Amino acid sequence: MERRFPPGHYYVSYLNQHYESHGVYHETENYTRSAVITSSTNNQIVLKQYTSNFMGDTLFAFPSTFNISGAEHVIGTLNTYHGEQINIYDGIIEKRARNDYIITAKLEYHFYADFGDHYEWIHHFGDFKLEKK
């Protein structure tokens, strides 16, 4: 796995995110974060995502692990700064060019939202991509 995803700087993209609340379909914006793969072995990739707090004065790193089964199947959990865990599933490793691989997968997470007069579990779905910077 280290040959395909050597330690170094990568982009983590969250794409096509959507959720449903009170029967209404909502889409959220796509975004990309910087990440660093700290290690990659035969069946596991460990990476850290970086983000700042709401005031923009503190940088946080959150370690996450992806497990690779078989030659190409990827699952894992991304840890985020607000305590959510984003589940990554149905992931595949794709070769774009010589020594250029990406991981594409589905993502899913949920959180308890405060709407003022009531609370509700919101279940997000979308796509995930990990690529070399």
C-alpha positions in Angstrom: 0.0 0.0 0.0 2.9 2.3 0.6 3.8 2.2 -3.0 0.3 3.5 -4.0 -0.1 5.9 -1.1 3.2 6.9 0.4 3.4 9.1 3.4 2.9 12.7 2.4 0.4 15.5 1.7 -3.1 14.7 0.2 -6.5 16.2 -0.3 -9.6 14.8 1.3 -12.8 15.9 -0.6 -16.4 15.6 0.6 -18.7 15.7 -2.4 -22.4 15.5 -3.3 -23.5 15.6 0.4 -27.2 15.6 1.1 -29.7 14.9 3.8 -33.4 14.8 4.4 -35.2 16.7 7.2 -39.0 16.8 7.6 -39.5 15.3 4.2 -37.4 18.0 2.5 -34.2 17.1 0.6 -31.2 19.3 1.3 -27.8 19.5 -0.5 -24.7 20.8 1.2 -21.6 22.3 -0.3 -18.6 20.3 -1.5 -15.4 21.0 0.3 -11.8 19.8 0.4 -9.4 19.6 3.3 -5.7 19.0 3.6 -4.5 15.7 5.1 -1.2 13.9 5.7 -0.8 10.2 5.4 1.4 9.3 8.3 1.7 5.6 7.5 0.5 3.0 5.0 1.0 -0.7 5.3 -0.3 -3.7 3.4 -3.8 -3.3 4.6 -4.1 0.0 6.4 -3.7 3.8 5.8 -3.4 6.2 8.7 -4.0 9.9 7.9 -4.4 13.2 9.8 -6.8 15.9 8.6 -6.2 19.4 9.6 -8.8 22.1 10.5 -8.9 25.3 12.5 -11.4 26.3 15.1 -14.2 28.8 14.4 -12.0 31.8 15.3 -9.3 30.6 13.0 -6.5 30.8 15.6 -6.0 27.2 16.5 -5.1 24.3 14.2 -6.2 20.7 15.0 -5.1 17.4 13.6 -7.4 14.4 13.7 -6.1 10.9 13.1 -8.2 8.5 11.0 -7.7 4.9 9.7 -8.7 3.2 6.5 -8.6 -0.6 6.2 -8.1 -2.2 2.8 -9.3 -5.7 2.3 -8.5 -7.7 -0.8 -6.7 -5.7 -3.4 -8.9 -2.7 -3.8 -11.8 -2.6 -1.2 -11.6 0.3 1.3 -13.6 1.0 4.5 -12.8 3.3 7.4 -13.7 6.0 9.8 -12.7 9.7 9.6 -12.6 11.5 12.9 -13.6 15.2 12.9 -13.0 18.1 15.3 -16.6 18.2 16.5 -16.7 14.6 17.6 -18.5 13.2 14.6 -17.2 10.0 13.0 -17.7 9.8 9.2 -18.0 6.3 8.0 -16.3 5.5 4.7 -17.6 2.5 2.8 -17.8 0.9 -0.7 -14.4 2.4 -1.3 -12.2 1.5 -4.3 -8.6 2.3 -5.2 -8.3 3.6 -8.8 -5.2 4.2 -10.8 -5.2 7.5 -12.7 -1.7 7.4 -14.1 1.6 5.8 -13.3 2.2 6.1 -9.6 -1.0 8.2 -9.2 -3.8 6.5 -7.3 -7.0 7.8 -5.7 -9.5 6.4 -3.3 -13.2 7.0 -4.0 -15.9 5.9 -1.6 -19.3 6.7 -0.1 -19.6 8.6 3.2 -22.2 8.6 5.9 -22.6 10.3 9.2 -25.3 11.6 11.6 -25.5 14.3 14.3 -28.1 15.6 16.7 -29.4 19.0 15.5 -30.9 21.7 17.6 -33.7 23.5 15.7 -34.7 25.7 18.7 -38.2 24.2 19.3 -37.1 20.6 18.7 -34.1 18.3 18.2 -33.6 15.9 15.4 -31.1 13.3 14.2 -29.8 14.4 10.8 -28.3 11.6 8.6 -25.9 12.9 5.9 -24.8 10.9 2.8 -22.3 11.8 0.1 -19.1 10.9 -1.7 -15.5 10.9 -0.5 -12.2 11.2 -2.4 -8.6 10.9 -1.3 -5.9 12.1 -3.8 -2.3 13.2 -3.8 -1.7 17.0 -3.4 
